Structures are given as structure tokens and as C-alpha cells.
């Protein structure tokens, strides 16, 4: 019975999605059906590590380039976001000062940051990292800040009563107490970083899943667009699950 | 001059409705070096606030606290506090919780010596086998033992206990009370202790003097009652001891008389008491019946 709910029900959902896709492909002329998509893209999936040209590579290689870019942008983003979150969480004055700036920068789309990055850095790769970092940092800032504010008075009292130094208080009380919130922020940030990667690769034309998608659109090979879309979805899903596992372990303390 | 001198302490809090509520009014007391004093009162009468002020965790609005002739500003290095809710850090093991305190109290010691001190104090409260367990995996009684070990591990001169056994069941409470009185008696130097409690028996068992606290708001201390019995005492002995009975009757009488006065005052005022005040005065009453060990 458990197996039914764990495997069969999700399988039904995927099947239904494929049926809708197939039905849509009979109506929309240029939309490849699921079967045609598989026929035209199987070389990318069956030989995932083959390198045939700059953009013409196995899907695992393309996903790997994108993941590495995301990892760098994401790490840069949380490296800026976490300290900022702690500062804003610990000082009401700092929050008053920076809150408007934060609220204004937060809703800006990656498509808006990218040209700015290109102007500042003159090259596409750092511009892409800049866009990923700036877009993905906000959930980490906000969650870290909320986590620091949510530290129970009891823990502050422990720090006071034991007369812990500011550094020890930070390392042994503030950081561990905030960690679960921080990781929720990291998880949301990683989700955004993965969203941004596609946009930035499309605009900068660098090799990766997004760059591949844009190139195949320009070459009119529509089945490969669907392949890229599905890859983006699957990779994003796996990333979120992995972060979810880490987060669950932290919350179990 | 006594070791701890509290003079004219007043404290008010602003309630959520914006009204200022005077919790403590003109509280004065003194505690001699090495003395064990209990402040006994109903729940919500402001005795925890008083302890926070005496220990230096919170500053009074007016009045002052002096310890060893020095006006108190913040918590003293030689002071340890045990809270009712244990206040352990859940991400650290029992040992790490105690070691954190030892490390802060004795920064010059080597790590090995700090660890040894922590282990020794955990062993002395019977937790030698549970040093690596996190608070989440310990019972309430064991957690409070860790908190007590943490307090004694810094070799305090001053010990503040904020209803330390209030959250524990009767049996665990009895055994921890015994443990505490033993630890106080075997410590290398006299430990001056101030305990907050709502149990007359607990106060009788452990203290040299009992200070009854009137019902809040504007709580203040009644006349102190000395407990002139040799220590360590046992709950069983106290049940049949004439002096204990006298002290018990005296303390209970003074507290109930005060509760009656508070009620009469509200009736005379004609006004309806605020819900909070009523809860504070009439809420869970004193545990005055001796708890017979079962």
C-alpha cells in the first residue's frame, strides 16, 4: 500500500503531464511530441558525457557547466548574504538603515542585473556570477535575520550568565541557534540561483543548459529546447531535495 | 555590612496595553556570607524579577544592589544562576554545556583541565554516563542536574536559584533537593545562596532564613523567619520537628494574611482588578502541604 502511494501516484501525475504535452503537440504545429523529443534528443541522454562541439555536448556535461557556474554564484551570494543577515538581525538600527535598500533591490529581475554586470565587469562570465549572486542572496539575508531575532531570551541569558565573550557568544550561541533558519535561506537562495543561471546563460551565450537552450532555439531544433527545459527541472528538483535533506538534519537537533 | 545588600529596589514593567505595572516596590534585604536564603512567594508575585535584579541580569529602576561592598553592575564573575527551565544549549552535549561555562570562568586553564573539571562536576550529580548526551535526550531531572553541575563547575561564591525544581515531578524534586544541599555542604568554600521558591517545604529543607514575599503588584518582602535546624535536613525529619512546624505555620500565616489583605484591598477599591493582577494573586497557590515521599 505504501509502495502504491510512493511510486504509483507520482507516476500517474507524470503520465498525465505527458498526455497533456502529447495532446498539445497535435494542436501546436511546431511543438514536438514527447516521442519525437526523445528520438531527437536521445544522443544527449544516452551519451551524457560526450563532447562534440562547444554547445553540442552530452546533457550531463552541459548540466555540469551550469551547476559549477551556479555553485560559484551561489557561494558568492551567501558569502555576502550571511554576514549581512547577522548584522541586520542583531541591530535594529542597522535594519532601519538598510531595510529600504533591501526591499528595493530584492524584486529586481536577473534580466535587469545582467546588463549592469556586463557594464561593470566587461566580460560575460563574471557578469553571470554577479547576477546570480545578487539575485539569490535575499532569502539568505532575510532568513538569517529572522533566525537571529528568533533566538529565545533563554539563550541570551545563558551567554550573559556564563559571561561569554562576544566572539564565543556569536560562535557558540548565535550561529548554532540561527543555523536551521540559515539553511532554509540557503535552500531558497539555491533555487533562485538555478533560475537565474538559465537567464544569464541565454543572454551571455556561455556553454551550459541555458546556453544550449538558446542556441537550439536559434537553430530551430525545438525538441532540444524541451530536453533543456526538462533537464533544468530535474536538476532543480534534485538540488532542492538535497538541500532539504541537509536542512532536515539540522532541524532534528 | 552584609555580603549582599539590596536597598530600596523598585521595578516596573510596561504592559502590552501601555500601562506601567509596578512589580517590585521598595525591596530591601541583606544576606550574610555563606548564608542560604529563600524568597518564598506565590507565582507571579515578582520574585523571579527580584532574583534577576539581585543577580545582575536586570537593572532595577531605583535602589541598588551591593555585593561585598561593591555596587552591582551586571553579573559577577563568581556568580552562577540556575533557572527553572534549565537553560541548556540544545546543540551541545551535557559535557559541552558545562565546559562552555568552565572555559569562560577559567580561560587560563588548559583544555584538558577544563574538560576534567566539567566531567568531575557531571559525575558529582550522577551523570558520569550521560556526559555525551544532548539535553533533548535527557529527562527534566537530568537536565536540571546538568544545569546544577554547570553552576557548581565554575566554583561560584554566589549561587542564585530561580525555582530550580519547579518544573520537576515530586520524586525527582526530592532527590535533587537532597543533592543540592549535599553539594552546598561539600563545596570548598561557603557558597552564598539565594533561592526563589513557592514551596514552603523546599525552603524549610534548604534555607537558613526564609523571606516571605507579599503578593504583587508592588510586592515587597515580609519579616524574615530563621530556620534554626542543623543541616543537612531530611524531609522526613521536618515533618515531625516542632521548630519546623512553627516556622511553617508562621510563614504560611504571614503569606495567607497577605493574600487576604490583597483581596480586601481590591474589594475596598471597588474597581475590578485587572485580569493579570487577579491571576497573580490568586493563581496557582502556594504548595503548603508537606509533600510526603511516596
Interface residues (C-beta under 8 A of the other chain):
Chain A: X154 X155 X157 X158 X160 X161 X162 X163 X164 X165 X168 X172 X173 X176 X177 X179 X253
Chain B: X55 X57 X74 X75 X77 X79 X80 X81 X83 X85 X87 X88 X89 X90 X91 X92 X100 X101 X103 X104 X105 X134 X136 X154
